[in-house]
C-alpha cells in the first residue's frame, strides 16, 4: 500500500473524521473506499459510453432523409 499526502481544509478534515467515527470507520478507510468507488464509476461510465457508441454504429437509422425545421424540433 502506498502513502499519499493531500491538502484538506482543517474544518473539512475535522468533520470528515467525525463522520468516519460515527460510521464506525476511520478516515483512511473512508478515503480508500471513495477512491475504489471513483475508479469503479469511471470504468462503468467508460463501458456505458462504449456500449452506446457500438449500438449507434450498428443502428440502421439515418436522418439524411429528414428535413426538420426549428419549429418541428421545439414543438411543445
N, C-alpha and C positions, 0 to 999 in steps of 0.2 A: 504494500500500500504506500502511496506517495503522499507526502505532506504538501499542503498548498497554503499560501498566505493570501488573504483577501482583506480589503478595506471595507469596513461597515461603520455606519454612524453609531455612536456609542449607545444612544437610546434604542435604536433598532436592535442592536446586539442584546441589550438587556431584556427587551420584550421577547425576542426570539428564544432566549434562554428560559424565560418564564413559561412560554408556551410549550417548549420541549419538556420541561419538568412536569407541567400539568398533564402532558400526554404520556408521561412515564418513559421519556426518552432523553437522549442527550442532543445537544445542538449538532454535534458531529454526525450522529446517526441521521438526524433530520436533513442535514445538507447532503449526505451521501444518498439518501432516498430521493431528494429533489433532483440530483444530478442523474440518477438512474431513470427517473420519470422524464426528465428533459430529453435525454437520449432516446428513450422509447417513443415519446411524442414526435420527435423529429423523424425517426425512422418510419413511424406509421404515416406521417404526413407525406414523406417521400414515396412510400409504397402506394398510398392512395392516389397521389398525383400520377405516378407511372401507370396505374391501372386505368385512370380516366383518359390519359393520353393514348393508351393502347386501344381502348374502346372507341375513341374518336377516330383513330386511324382505320379501324375495322368498319366503321359506320358507312352505310350506303347513302346516307343523306347528303344532298347537295343543295346549296342555297343559290346556285348560279341562275336558276330559272325564276327565282323570286325577285320581285321588284317592290320592296316595301317603301312606303312613304313615312315621313316622320309621324304623321297622324296615326298611321296603322300601328307603329311601334309603341306609341304612347297613348293609345286609346284607353279610356277609363271606363 
